[in-house]
């Protein structure tokens, strides 16, 4: 895990790749501020996000991918702030998922260590 101090910022970059030869519809990336953190910002702007300083869900609606290309790649970024007053050694975990209308779900996660 990458270390962060209480009150410090953590940046989560979610890289996605869409492969195949059929269109996919309503592709959505869903995340949330991890426990012990609050929202700061996203790039590009999320379609759903809490106000800065609040916890909550973060959602990017990527839309439809109709072209018959073999691969489409992109990335979204979420920055959160660790709460102050947390105990050293606490692990903060984050998991994001990507879905489409077929219901295919892929989850990915990472961790940060407070020092």
N, C-alpha and C positions, 0 to 999 in steps of 0.2 A: 504493500500500500504506500501511496505517496503521503508524506507527513504534512500536516497543516496545524497552525496554532489556533486556539480558540479565538473566535472573532475574525479568522482569516478566510480568504476566498478560495473556492474550489471550482475549477472549470471542467465540465464534462463535455467532451466532444463525441457525438454519436455519428459514426460513419455507417452509411448503408449502401448496399449494392443490390439492385434488382436485376435478376437474370432470367432468361427464358425467351421463348418465341411467341408468347401469347400476351395480350393486354392484361393489365391488372387495374383494378378500380378502387378508388377511395383509400389510397395508401395513407396510413396514419402512424406517426411516431408518438407514443405516450410515455411520459416520464412523470415524476413528482419530486418535489424537494425531499431529499433524504431526511430521515429522522435526525433531529438535533441541528437542522439548518433552516435558513429562510431564503426565499427567492431574491435574486439580484437582477439578472437580465438574460436575454437569449439572443442568438444570432442564427438565422434570420429571426425576426420577431415571431413568437409563437402565436398560434390562433387562440389558444386558451392559456392563461398564466395568472398566477396570483399577483397582487400588487407587490412592489419591492418591499422587503421586510416581512412578508407574510409567507407561510408555508402553503403548499397545495399542488394540484395537478398542473402539468405543463404538456400541451398537445400541439403538434404541428400536423396540419392536414396537407399532405403533399399532393393529393389529387390522384388523377388517373394517368397511367403510363400506357398510351395506346400504340406507340410505334413498336414495330417488331424488331427491335434491336436486341443484341445478345446481352448487353449490360448497360445499366445506368447507375452511376455512383454519385453520392452527394453527402453532405454533412450538416448537422445542426449542432449548436453549442448552447449549453445552459451553465450559467454561473450562479453559485449559491454561496451564502456566507454561513460559516459555522457559528453556532450560538456561543456567547461568552459564558464563562463559568463552568465549562465542561472539564471532566477529569482527563488527565494525561493518559494515553494508552487506549482511549475509546476509539473503536473502529466505526467509521461512517460508511455505509454501503449504499450504492445506487444501482437501480436496475431500470432499463428502458426496454420497451417493446415496439415492434413494428407489425402492423396488421393490414389486411386488405379485406374486401367484401367477401372473399372466399373463406375468411376466417383463419388464414395461415398466420401464426404468431411466432415471432422470433424474439427471445429475450437475451439481453446482454447486461453484464454488471461489472462494477469495479468497486474498490474500497479506498478510503483515506484513513490515515492514522493521526490522531491528535497528539501533539507533543507539548 
